Amino acid sequence: MAGILDNAIRRWLQDPHKILGPYIKEGMTVLDLGCGPGFFSVEIALMAGKSGQVIAADLQEEMLQKLRDKIKGTELEKRITLLRSEENKIGLAENVDFVLAFYMVHETLDQEKLLHEIISRLKPDGHILIVEPLFHVSKTAFQETVKKAVDSGLVPVESPKVFLSRAVLMKKSRQ
Ligand SMILES: C[S@@+](CC[C@H](N)C(=O)[O-])C[C@H]1O[C@@H](n2cnc3c(N)ncnc32)[C@H](O)[C@@H]1O
């Protein structure tokens, strides 16, 4: 699975800089939730720069180990914090500017609980990008996820195009 998630073909079809470049700025604290082997975490760390911070969270220690091995001995070790999360608790200790949830929300048992924790840690002007696989997650299932997010206190901002995916960028509601 980790091989499918991090290879040159994916990098070309789902270029992290094209997908995330419009949203991630230097100095941001970013949560890569369900980071897997860190396909996006590494690129986010480069985009957020030396003054930025990435929290790469995953349920699976094996995935975190792959990312740990990838950044070992590099400058990125200082910029990426690995976080072993639990099924219904991310365990974030800090507030974040941006959350990426790429191909992970459909895997969670309790989406509402996850969304509540994210919102509690999202800074007032923060955003979350939810991306789900096109064929694995139906339009209806994706709309249900967006509804749960709206009911939890997020508002949709835009629907970016991501290859073979359904995607929505959301921010905190002002109410
Ligand atoms: C399909 S992979 C996607 C990995 C990565 N986001 C990517 O696009 O390359 C989904 C990942 O989400 C993780 N995951 C699933 N549910 C999770 C949860 N509740 N909290 C944290 N990670 C979770 C899985 O362990 C897996 O590594």
The ligand as an ORCA input file, in Angstrom:
! r2SCAN-3c Opt
* xyz 0 1
  C      -5.227      5.574      1.949
  S      -4.031      6.084      3.149
  C      -3.638      7.717      2.577
  C      -2.285      8.195      3.062
  C      -1.894      9.632      2.656
  N      -2.847     10.618      3.112
  C      -1.723      9.747      1.165
  O      -2.633     10.269      0.482
  O      -0.666      9.320      0.665
  C      -5.010      6.417      4.584
  C      -4.181      6.559      5.840
  O      -5.030      7.097      6.862
  C      -4.708      6.451      8.075
  N      -5.885      6.578      8.954
  C      -7.099      6.007      8.818
  N      -7.926      6.385      9.810
  C      -7.206      7.227     10.607
  C      -7.497      7.958     11.808
  N      -8.689      7.891     12.395
  N      -6.523      8.733     12.330
  C      -5.302      8.801     11.738
  N      -4.963      8.124     10.609
  C      -5.909      7.353     10.055
  C      -4.361      5.028      7.675
  O      -3.589      4.387      8.669
  C      -3.591      5.249      6.368
  O      -2.212      5.385      6.568
*
